[in-house]
Amino acid sequence: MASQSTDPNRKTRLYSPYHDLHVPIQNLYDLPTSPEYLFDEESVRQRRSWSENLQYYTGSSYLAGAIIGGAKGSIEGIRAAERGDTLKLRINRVLNSGGHTGRRFGNSLGVLGLIFSGMESVMIHYRDTDDYLNSVVAGLGTGALYRAAAGPRSAVIAGAIGGLAAGAAVIGKQVMKRYVPI
């Protein structure tokens, strides 16, 4: 009996799932360079959504606080070493101190990022514009709200520091855009 694939009287062909995959390999990796949107309304806005801002500010500020706090705590742990301590005890002290201070700083800065992103998103929603004023007012409000429990004087000072910090960040971003080629 002859093989089905070499039979010259055959009117049909065998199915091969790989038949239509003769595509040049470059076409598989030719990805678009612009962002893709599901809805046309999303492509009109050139900024992150409130939930993306929330995740970005909270996560990056928590990470920065954890790194700074971990470094500060580790230095404190090194300084707290006593003369008779073994190496194992010294390492334990450094790790415990770094972890404790890192968590504390990370949580504090994460809460600041959470409040800031919420206030900035509210400002963008009500003003219907995304400019530097939103960031400065959100920084001012974040500082004031964060220290409100300590009294009005502390809230005003923290609000001023938050507004100045947000303003400095906005100015720094504009300087970086203008003078640093990326």
N, CA, C and O of each residue as an XYZ file, in Angstrom:
728
protein
N       0.839     -1.175      0.000
C       0.000      0.000      0.000
C       0.884      1.238      0.000
O       1.849      1.313      0.761
N       0.568      2.194     -0.834
C       1.387      3.400     -1.000
C       1.120      4.377      0.133
O       0.045      4.385      0.733
N       2.123      5.198      0.409
C       1.985      6.225      1.448
C       0.994      7.289      0.985
O       0.935      7.626     -0.198
N       0.221      7.812      1.928
C      -0.808      8.784      1.562
C      -0.201     10.105      1.093
O      -0.812     10.790      0.272
N       0.951     10.477      1.571
C       1.523     11.767      1.212
C       2.142     11.748     -0.181
O       2.309     12.804     -0.791
N       2.493     10.549     -0.705
C       3.109     10.471     -2.035
C       2.132      9.969     -3.090
O       2.537      9.749     -4.231
N       0.883      9.786     -2.754
C      -0.110      9.282     -3.714
C      -0.453     10.394     -4.711
O      -0.984     11.425     -4.296
N      -0.165     10.224     -6.032
C      -0.424     11.294     -7.016
C      -1.911     11.511     -7.315
O      -2.264     12.570     -7.835
N      -2.792     10.564     -7.012
C      -4.222     10.702     -7.292
C      -4.983     11.369     -6.153
O      -6.207     11.488     -6.219
N      -4.315     11.786     -5.160
C      -4.951     12.367     -3.965
C      -5.462     13.764     -4.292
O      -4.729     14.577     -4.855
N      -6.736     14.054     -3.937
C      -7.357     15.346     -4.213
C      -7.331     16.273     -2.992
O      -7.694     17.443     -3.116
N      -6.928     15.802     -1.861
C      -6.878     16.615     -0.638
C      -5.451     16.619     -0.106
O      -4.608     15.845     -0.560
N      -5.193     17.478      0.839
C      -3.876     17.510      1.456
C      -4.020     17.220      2.941
O      -5.093     17.402      3.517
N      -2.949     16.773      3.550
C      -2.960     16.526      4.976
C      -2.862     17.853      5.722
O      -2.179     18.773      5.273
N      -3.532     17.948      6.841
C      -3.501     19.167      7.648
C      -2.183     19.253      8.415
O      -1.749     18.286      9.041
N      -1.571     20.395      8.356
C      -0.363     20.647      9.122
C      -0.574     21.940      9.908
O      -0.818     22.986      9.306
N      -0.487     21.890     11.234
C      -0.712     23.115     12.008
C       0.408     24.137     11.814
O       0.241     25.291     12.209
N       1.522     23.765     11.231
C       2.648     24.661     11.030
C       2.722     25.242      9.622
O       3.676     25.941      9.282
N       1.712     24.951      8.805
C       1.744     25.356      7.409
C       1.786     26.882      7.246
O       2.547     27.390      6.423
N       0.982     27.612      8.016
C       0.893     29.075      7.864
C       1.881     29.842      8.732
O       1.767     31.061      8.860
N       2.821     29.172      9.314
C       3.775     29.835     10.189
C       5.078     30.190      9.490
O       6.096     30.392     10.152
N       5.063     30.265      8.203
C       6.255     30.633      7.461
C       6.351     32.153      7.390
O       6.273     32.752      6.317
N       6.523     32.757      8.559
C       6.609     34.208      8.690
C       8.059     34.555      9.008
O       8.691     33.871      9.813
N       8.590     35.592      8.398
C       9.969     35.976      8.757
C      10.062     36.305     10.247
O       9.153     36.907     10.820
N      11.144     35.913     10.845
C      11.317     36.055     12.289
C      11.291     37.517     12.722
O      10.902     37.807     13.854
N      11.694     38.447     11.853
C      11.704     39.859     12.215
C      10.282     40.377     12.469
O      10.080     41.269     13.293
N       9.308     39.817     11.759
C       7.931     40.272     11.931
C       7.366     39.886     13.298
O       6.464     40.553     13.804
N       7.883     38.828     13.891
C       7.399     38.429     15.210
C       7.808     39.421     16.282
O       7.082     39.609     17.258
N       8.960     40.062     16.117
C       9.485     40.964     17.127
C       9.371     42.435     16.725
O       9.980     43.294     17.363
N       8.619     42.731     15.700
C       8.425     44.101     15.253
C       7.273     44.704     16.071
O       6.133     44.777     15.612
N       7.601     45.128     17.278
C       6.591     45.642     18.196
C       6.404     47.139     18.010
O       7.333     47.835     17.600
N       5.202     47.644     18.311
C       4.972     49.085     18.169
C       5.763     49.860     19.223
O       6.008     49.367     20.324
N       6.150     51.062     18.869
C       6.902     51.901     19.801
C       6.005     52.822     20.600
O       6.422     53.326     21.643
N       4.798     53.055     20.146
C       3.878     53.919     20.885
C       2.973     53.063     21.758
O       2.755     51.888     21.462
N       2.445     53.641     22.833
C       1.554     52.860     23.699
C       0.269     52.476     22.984
O      -0.235     53.211     22.136
N      -0.243     51.323     23.341
C      -1.487     50.860     22.751
C      -2.612     51.044     23.755
O      -2.452     50.734     24.936
N      -3.734     51.541     23.296
C      -4.870     51.806     24.166
C      -6.066     50.996     23.710
O      -6.245     50.728     22.523
N      -6.878     50.614     24.678
C      -8.078     49.849     24.376
C      -9.169     50.762     23.832
O      -9.893     50.387     22.909
N      -9.288     51.946     24.395
C     -10.306     52.910     23.976
C      -9.638     54.165     23.443
O      -8.543     54.523     23.878
N     -10.288     54.829     22.512
C      -9.731     56.043     21.919
C      -9.614     57.172     22.936
O      -8.717     58.009     22.830
N     -10.520     57.204     23.928
C     -10.488     58.270     24.929
C      -9.196     58.219     25.756
O      -8.704     59.248     26.219
N      -8.660     57.013     25.934
C      -7.439     56.870     26.714
C      -6.238     57.456     25.980
O      -5.305     57.939     26.622
N      -6.244     57.425     24.670
C      -5.099     57.919     23.912
C      -5.035     59.436     23.893
O      -3.980     60.004     23.606
N      -6.149     60.107     24.195
C      -6.162     61.569     24.195
C      -5.390     62.115     25.392
O      -4.703     63.129     25.274
N      -5.497     61.455     26.535
C      -4.830     61.922     27.748
C      -3.385     61.436     27.764
O      -3.110     60.260     27.525
N      -2.488     62.335     28.041
C      -1.063     62.003     28.045
C      -0.517     61.943     29.471
O       0.571     62.455     29.735
N      -1.246     61.332     30.379
C      -0.784     61.204     31.761
C      -1.247     59.867     32.321
O      -2.082     59.176     31.738
N      -0.672     59.527     33.478
C      -1.059     58.284     34.129
C      -2.416     58.459     34.794
O      -2.802     59.573     35.149
N      -3.136     57.360     34.960
C      -4.418     57.405     35.659
C      -4.164     57.531     37.160
O      -3.026     57.423     37.616
N      -5.229     57.760     37.918
C      -5.070     57.945     39.365
C      -4.555     56.674     40.021
O      -3.772     56.741     40.969
N      -4.985     55.517     39.529
C      -4.527     54.267     40.142
C      -3.056     53.992     39.815
O      -2.324     53.455     40.647
N      -2.629     54.358     38.618
C      -1.211     54.209     38.285
C      -0.351     55.150     39.132
O       0.722     54.768     39.597
N      -0.831     56.387     39.329
C      -0.116     57.331     40.201
C      -0.060     56.806     41.630
O       0.969     56.912     42.297
N      -1.160     56.243     42.093
C      -1.217     55.712     43.452
C      -0.168     54.623     43.641
O       0.569     54.630     44.627
N      -0.104     53.704     42.711
C       0.872     52.626     42.813
C       2.295     53.144     42.659
O       3.193     52.698     43.374
N       2.512     54.063     41.752
C       3.854     54.580     41.508
C       4.379     55.351     42.718
O       5.469     55.061     43.211
N       3.618     56.324     43.195
C       4.085     57.153     44.307
C       4.210     56.350     45.598
O       5.192     56.496     46.327
N       3.237     55.515     45.880
C       3.299     54.738     47.115
C       4.448     53.739     47.075
O       5.219     53.635     48.029
N       4.561     53.020     45.992
C       5.614     52.008     45.892
C       7.009     52.592     45.861
O       7.906     52.103     46.547
N       7.197     53.637     45.068
C       8.550     54.205     44.984
C       8.941     54.905     46.274
O      10.109     54.859     46.661
N       7.997     55.553     46.953
C       8.359     56.197     48.217
C       8.585     55.156     49.314
O       9.452     55.352     50.166
N       7.831     54.061     49.316
C       8.090     53.002     50.286
C       9.479     52.401     50.054
O      10.228     52.181     51.005
N       9.814     52.142     48.809
C      11.119     51.567     48.488
C      12.250     52.510     48.882
O      13.247     52.082     49.464
N      12.095     53.796     48.563
C      13.129     54.767     48.927
C      13.272     54.854     50.444
O      14.389     54.893     50.959
N      12.154     54.884     51.159
C      12.215     54.938     52.616
C      12.839     53.694     53.214
O      13.604     53.784     54.174
N      12.523     52.532     52.659
C      13.094     51.288     53.175
C      14.605     51.238     52.947
O      15.345     50.771     53.813
N      15.067     51.714     51.794
C      16.502     51.717     51.513
C      17.224     52.707     52.420
O      18.248     52.373     53.016
N      16.694     53.922     52.525
C      17.326     54.937     53.369
C      17.292     54.503     54.836
O      18.292     54.610     55.545
N      16.134     54.014     55.282
C      16.017     53.562     56.669
C      16.890     52.360     56.963
O      17.468     52.262     58.045
N      16.993     51.440     56.005
C      17.855     50.281     56.196
C      19.316     50.676     56.318
O      20.052     50.125     57.137
N      19.735     51.641     55.491
C      21.124     52.116     55.577
C      21.367     52.829     56.906
O      22.393     52.616     57.552
N      20.428     53.667     57.306
C      20.576     54.401     58.572
C      20.588     53.426     59.752
O      21.411     53.560     60.657
N      19.694     52.462     59.747
C      19.646     51.471     60.818
C      20.886     50.599     60.862
O      21.358     50.235     61.939
N      21.411     50.264     59.699
C      22.634     49.460     59.670
C      23.810     50.228     60.259
O      24.627     49.663     60.985
N      23.892     51.508     59.945
C      24.960     52.335     60.527
C      24.783     52.429     62.039
O      25.761     52.357     62.783
N      23.548     52.588     62.493
C      23.294     52.618     63.942
C      23.679     51.292     64.586
O      24.229     51.271     65.687
N      23.394     50.190     63.907
C      23.763     48.872     64.423
C      25.258     48.686     64.507
O      25.757     48.063     65.443
N      25.978     49.219     63.538
C      27.448     49.133     63.576
C      27.993     49.964     64.732
O      28.910     49.535     65.432
N      27.432     51.144     64.929
C      27.899     52.024     66.008
C      27.553     51.480     67.394
O      28.238     51.785     68.370
N      26.508     50.687     67.479
C      26.068     50.169     68.781
C      26.828     48.919     69.211
O      26.562     48.370     70.280
N      27.755     48.474     68.401
C      28.522     47.267     68.736
C      29.361     47.502     69.998
O      29.936     48.572     70.197
N      29.409     46.485     70.826
C      30.189     46.576     72.064
C      31.478     45.783     71.913
O      31.623     44.986     70.986
N      32.402     46.003     72.820
C      33.742     45.397     72.702
C      33.720     43.877     72.759
O      34.453     43.244     71.998
N      32.952     43.287     73.583
C      33.008     41.845     73.769
C      32.100     41.050     72.841
O      32.016     39.829     72.972
N      31.421     41.708     71.910
C      30.475     41.015     71.024
C      31.196     40.128     70.016
O      32.266     40.472     69.514
N      30.595     38.993     69.734
C      31.125     38.122     68.685
C      30.671     38.649     67.329
O      29.798     39.513     67.254
N      31.259     38.133     66.271
C      30.894     38.564     64.920
C      29.430     38.245     64.633
O      28.724     39.043     64.018
N      28.986     37.087     65.075
C      27.599     36.676     64.855
C      26.632     37.641     65.546
O      25.599     37.995     64.977
N      26.957     38.057     66.746
C      26.114     38.992     67.491
C      26.114     40.370     66.832
O      25.075     41.029     66.781
N      27.257     40.808     66.332
C      27.337     42.103     65.653
C      26.514     42.107     64.368
O      25.790     43.063     64.093
N      26.625     41.047     63.592
C      25.843     40.942     62.355
C      24.360     40.930     62.671
O      23.573     41.578     61.981
N      23.970     40.199     63.710
C      22.572     40.148     64.113
C      22.071     41.535     64.505
O      20.962     41.924     64.139
N      22.888     42.281     65.251
C      22.505     43.627     65.676
C      22.337     44.550     64.469
O      21.384     45.328     64.417
N      23.251     44.473     63.499
C      23.173     45.320     62.308
C      21.922     44.985     61.497
O      21.208     45.887     61.060
N      21.655     43.708     61.296
C      20.484     43.305     60.506
C      19.177     43.678     61.205
O      18.251     44.169     60.560
N      19.093     43.453     62.501
C      17.875     43.809     63.233
C      17.640     45.311     63.218
O      16.515     45.758     62.991
N      18.670     46.083     63.455
C      18.539     47.536     63.472
C      18.183     48.066     62.080
O      17.314     48.928     61.943
N      18.853     47.550     61.054
C      18.546     47.972     59.681
C      17.139     47.615     59.261
O      16.461     48.420     58.623
N      16.685     46.414     59.610
C      15.326     45.998     59.258
C      14.273     46.807     59.980
O      13.266     47.194     59.386
N      14.497     47.068     61.260
C      13.519     47.838     62.048
C      13.398     49.268     61.530
O      12.292     49.761     61.307
N      14.533     49.928     61.343
C      14.505     51.315     60.876
C      14.025     51.393     59.429
O      13.318     52.335     59.070
N      14.390     50.432     58.599
C      13.940     50.408     57.206
C      12.437     50.271     57.093
O      11.808     50.955     56.286
N      11.854     49.389     57.899
C      10.385     49.247     57.886
C       9.705     50.532     58.321
O       8.721     50.959     57.718
N      10.234     51.144     59.370
C       9.628     52.367     59.900
C       9.689     53.498     58.872
O       8.677     54.149     58.610
N      10.852     53.733     58.294
C      10.998     54.780     57.283
C      10.170     54.463     56.037
O       9.525     55.347     55.474
N      10.191     53.195     55.609
C       9.432     52.802     54.431
C       7.944     53.018     54.612
O       7.276     53.520     53.709
N       7.414     52.643     55.774
C       5.991     52.848     56.027
C       5.637     54.330     56.075
O       4.604     54.741     55.545
N       6.483     55.127     56.702
C       6.207     56.567     56.781
C       6.210     57.208     55.396
O       5.294     57.956     55.058
N       7.219     56.924     54.608
C       7.268     57.514     53.265
C       6.202     56.923     52.348
O       5.705     57.613     51.458
N       5.844     55.654     52.552
C       4.763     55.066     51.764
C       3.436     55.752     52.026
O       2.660     55.977     51.097
N       3.166     56.086     53.277
C       1.934     56.808     53.614
C       1.964     58.208     53.001
O       0.948     58.685     52.498
N       3.120     58.866     53.041
C       3.236     60.182     52.410
C       2.959     60.089     50.905
O       2.265     60.941     50.350
N       3.496     59.066     50.249
C       3.242     58.871     48.826
C       1.776     58.598     48.537
O       1.235     59.068     47.537
N       1.139     57.840     49.412
C      -0.289     57.539     49.263
C      -1.127     58.805     49.369
O      -2.001     59.044     48.535
N      -0.866     59.613     50.388
C      -1.624     60.858     50.564
C      -1.352     61.805     49.396
O      -2.277     62.420     48.864
N      -0.079     61.922     48.995
C       0.272     62.830     47.894
C      -0.423     62.428     46.601
O      -0.969     63.285     45.906
N      -0.413     61.149     46.269
C      -1.035     60.724     45.010
C      -2.539     60.949     45.036
O      -3.132     61.323     44.025
N      -3.155     60.721     46.190
C      -4.589     60.976     46.297
C      -4.918     62.443     46.127
O      -5.851     62.795     45.405
N      -4.156     63.300     46.789
C      -4.419     64.745     46.670
C      -4.137     65.258     45.265
O      -4.883     66.088     44.745
N      -3.081     64.777     44.659
C      -2.768     65.224     43.304
C      -3.843     64.762     42.315
O      -4.213     65.510     41.409
N      -4.342     63.544     42.482
C      -5.394     63.045     41.591
C      -6.689     63.839     41.765
O      -7.390     64.104     40.789
N      -7.004     64.216     42.994
C      -8.201     65.036     43.238
C      -8.030     66.407     42.594
O      -8.962     66.924     41.978
N      -6.846     66.997     42.733
C      -6.591     68.304     42.118
C      -6.700     68.220     40.588
O      -7.287     69.103     39.963
N      -6.150     67.186     39.997
C      -6.235     67.022     38.538
C      -7.687     66.855     38.113
O      -8.105     67.398     37.090
N      -8.452     66.107     38.893
C      -9.858     65.877     38.541
C     -10.667     67.168     38.605
O     -11.439     67.456     37.689
N     -10.505     67.942     39.663
C     -11.329     69.141     39.818
C     -10.843     70.309     38.967
O     -11.662     71.108     38.513
N      -9.556     70.433     38.738
C      -9.040     71.518     37.910
C      -9.062     71.147     36.433
O      -9.001     72.028     35.576
N      -9.147     69.876     36.128
C      -9.154     69.346     34.763
C      -7.927     69.799     33.959
O      -8.003     70.044     32.756
N      -6.810     69.898     34.656
C      -5.538     70.190     34.009
C      -4.428     69.562     34.829
O      -4.554     69.384     36.040
N      -3.347     69.232     34.154
C      -2.226     68.588     34.834
C      -1.008     69.499     34.713
O      -0.304     69.469     33.704
N      -0.761     70.307     35.744
C       0.369     71.214     35.718
C       1.096     71.199     37.062
O       0.763     70.413     37.949
N       2.083     72.066     37.201
C       2.905     72.074     38.413
C       2.133     72.489     39.652
O       2.481     72.075     40.758
N       1.101     73.291     39.496
C       0.331     73.763     40.650
C      -0.326     72.602     41.397
O      -0.414     72.625     42.624
N      -0.780     71.601     40.671
C      -1.377     70.426     41.314
C      -0.381     69.748     42.240
O      -0.723     69.373     43.361
N       0.849     69.591     41.774
C       1.865     68.929     42.584
C       2.234     69.744     43.814
O       2.398     69.188     44.900
N       2.367     71.053     43.654
C       2.736     71.904     44.787
C       1.631     71.920     45.835
O       1.911     71.803     47.028
N       0.383     72.064     45.407
C      -0.739     72.074     46.353
C      -0.885     70.697     47.013
O      -1.196     70.612     48.201
N      -0.664     69.624     46.252
C      -0.735     68.283     46.833
C       0.380     68.082     47.855
O       0.150     67.452     48.887
N       1.569     68.596     47.601
C       2.657     68.512     48.569
C       2.341     69.304     49.827
O       2.599     68.842     50.939
N       1.785     70.490     49.653
C       1.400     71.317     50.790
C       0.336     70.608     51.630
O       0.442     70.550     52.855
N      -0.675     70.078     50.971
C      -1.738     69.372     51.685
C      -1.265     68.084     52.330
O      -1.733     67.722     53.409
N      -0.345     67.389     51.684
C       0.186     66.147     52.245
C       0.934     66.408     53.539
O       0.718     65.726     54.540
N       1.811     67.393     53.515
C       2.551     67.731     54.731
C       1.631     68.158     55.855
O       1.808     67.744     57.001
N       0.644     68.987     55.531
C      -0.281     69.468     56.555
C      -1.124     68.329     57.118
O      -1.325     68.249     58.330
N      -1.614     67.458     56.258
C      -2.452     66.350     56.730
C      -1.638     65.330     57.523
O      -2.122     64.775     58.510
N      -0.414     65.087     57.093
C       0.433     64.102     57.766
C       0.759     64.529     59.195
O       0.826     63.682     60.086
N       0.960     65.798     59.427
C       1.316     66.289     60.757
C       0.151     66.972     61.472
O       0.365     67.646     62.479
N      -1.059     66.813     60.981
C      -2.206     67.497     61.581
C      -2.458     67.060     63.016
O      -2.928     67.865     63.819
N      -2.168     65.841     63.358
C      -2.429     65.345     64.712
C      -1.490     65.978     65.738
O      -1.796     65.979     66.930
N      -0.356     66.516     65.295
C       0.602     67.129     66.212
C       0.248     68.576     66.541
O       0.927     69.201     67.356
N      -0.778     69.110     65.937
C      -1.198     70.478     66.215
C      -1.117     71.361     64.987
O      -0.470     71.005     64.002
N      -1.779     72.526     65.042
C      -1.827     73.391     63.860
C      -0.466     73.970     63.467
O      -0.177     74.103     62.277
N       0.363     74.311     64.437
C       1.674     74.871     64.112
C       2.525     73.852     63.365
O       3.151     74.176     62.356
N       2.545     72.645     63.853
C       3.295     71.570     63.205
C       2.735     71.278     61.819
O       3.498     71.015     60.889
N       1.411     71.320     61.667
C       0.785     71.059     60.366
C       1.151     72.141     59.351
O       1.393     71.838     58.183
N       1.192     73.399     59.789
C       1.548     74.488     58.882
C       3.004     74.367     58.442
O       3.318     74.543     57.265
N       3.878     74.070     59.374
C       5.293     73.925     59.033
C       5.500     72.741     58.093
O       6.218     72.853     57.099
N       4.877     71.616     58.403
C       5.009     70.435     57.541
C       4.382     70.688     56.174
O       4.900     70.216     55.162
N       3.270     71.429     56.132
C       2.661     71.775     54.853
C       3.581     72.632     54.005
O       3.697     72.424     52.797
N       4.240     73.605     54.642
C       5.182     74.451     53.909
C       6.359     73.634     53.392
O       6.803     73.821     52.260
N       6.857     72.734     54.219
C       7.976     71.878     53.793
C       7.529     70.972     52.639
O       8.268     70.782     51.673
N       6.316     70.414     52.745
C       5.806     69.562     51.673
C       5.612     70.319     50.372
O       5.933     69.803     49.301
N       5.090     71.540     50.453
C       4.914     72.356     49.249
C       6.246     72.717     48.619
O       6.401     72.664     47.399
N       7.224     73.090     49.468
C       8.556     73.410     48.946
C       9.219     72.186     48.325
O       9.865     72.292     47.283
N       9.065     71.032     48.954
C       9.661     69.808     48.411
C       9.031     69.440     47.075
O       9.735     69.057     46.140
N       7.709     69.553     46.979
C       7.036     69.245     45.713
C       7.430     70.255     44.640
O       7.638     69.884     43.485
N       7.532     71.528     45.015
C       7.969     72.546     44.063
C       9.381     72.293     43.578
O       9.670     72.432     42.390
N      10.266     71.918     44.499
C      11.646     71.606     44.118
C      11.691     70.391     43.191
O      12.483     70.355     42.249
N      10.844     69.400     43.456
C      10.802     68.217     42.589
C      10.308     68.574     41.189
O      10.829     68.065     40.196
N       9.306     69.447     41.110
C       8.783     69.863     39.805
C       9.840     70.656     39.042
O      10.043     70.436     37.848
N      10.515     71.579     39.732
C      11.565     72.365     39.081
C      12.716     71.456     38.649
O      13.256     71.609     37.553
N      13.088     70.514     39.510
C      14.139     69.569     39.155
C      13.788     68.724     37.943
O      14.644     68.435     37.107
N      12.539     68.334     37.853
C      12.093     67.549     36.699
C      12.185     68.375     35.417
O      12.618     67.873     34.380
N      11.776     69.645     35.494
C      11.843     70.511     34.315
C      13.297     70.768     33.897
O      13.609     70.795     32.707
N      14.172     70.955     34.874
C      15.595     71.161     34.574
C      16.171     69.916     33.918
O      16.928     70.008     32.952
N      15.806     68.747     34.449
C      16.306     67.493     33.876
C      15.811     67.329     32.436
O      16.568     66.893     31.569
N      14.564     67.670     32.180
C      14.031     67.547     30.827
C      14.768     68.467     29.858
O      15.009     68.112     28.704
N      15.120     69.647     30.347
C      15.719     70.634     29.464
C      17.204     70.394     29.229
O      17.677     70.541     28.102
N      17.942     70.031     30.257
C      19.389     70.009     30.146
C      20.019     68.620     30.085
O      21.207     68.504     29.780
N      19.264     67.578     30.362
C      19.828     66.234     30.308
C      19.251     65.514     29.090
O      18.053     65.233     29.049
N      20.077     65.217     28.117
C      19.559     64.528     26.931
C      19.310     63.059     27.229
O      20.203     62.326     27.653
N      18.094     62.661     26.997
C      17.735     61.250     27.218
C      17.184     60.681     25.939
O      16.817     59.507     25.894
